[in-house]
């Protein structure tokens, strides 16, 4: 941990799912999930919790969409729902819907000074986003949609975390842009990667929310859905 980092910024090199060191909660057997995303970070998080899944791109590019006057929370949950519905449609077209219990869609955005900073379309936009994030704090909001394959019933939720950046130089940003690692990332960065690179970043909240899939909240939602389906007592947390 570098000087000035809070304990919350010390993330496991592998997994990110137990960033605070606590044991991962047990996930009920809910059947296979289709993740409507090809994000390796989201796949890693699901795998780290032992959640059986397949992953497939939902079939549209959401980076060209803009929220307008919609609140960031509504925006990310709406995009997550669109992705999940697109994933379900793909399963139905292929006659595979019965193989899955749910389709999961997720979307992440950053908010700085009320401005929504999503996934950059190119290096120029990534540069603008990264420069806007330094020397201050921003929110990261991830919306999730679970769509049941049997009847398309939806469960939508979102989680937020607060991220603080210190001084990041233009040179550091340009060096990072040259790697291409900013591509397909909300806010043009990955939390774990940039902390390991020595950037002065701390955060409050669930690290997995910042990474792109709020596993703490997702596990609680899946547990409640499982309890409703089986008639077992719902957890108190």
Number of C-alpha atoms within 10 A of each C-alpha: 12 13 6 10 14 13 13 15 21 20 21 13 10 12 17 22 27 21 20 16 12 8 9 14 12 11 15 16 12 16 13 16 22 25 27 27 23 13 15 10 17 20 17 15 22 21 14 16 17 13 18 15 18 16 18 13 15 21 12 10 9 14 12 10 10 12 14 9 7 11 11 25 18 15 22 26 25 22 21 27 26 20 29 30 24 19 27 27 18 18 18 13 9 9 10 13 20 12 13 20 18 27 30 26 29 28 26 30 24 26 18 15 11 11 11 21 26 27 25 21 14 13 16 10 16 24 18 14 22 19 15 17 23 17 13 14 19 23 22 28 26 29 28 28 28 27 25 20 25 12 7 15 10 16 16 17 20 23 23 21 19 19 21 16 16 15 13 17 12 12 9 10 14 13 11 16 19 10 9 12 13 21 17 16 19 25 28 28 21 16 23 21 13 13 18 15 10 11 17 20 25 20 23 16 16 23 28 25 23 29 23 25 28 27 25 17 17 19 18 19 16 17 20 18 16 19 15 12 10 9 9 10 11 13 9 6 4
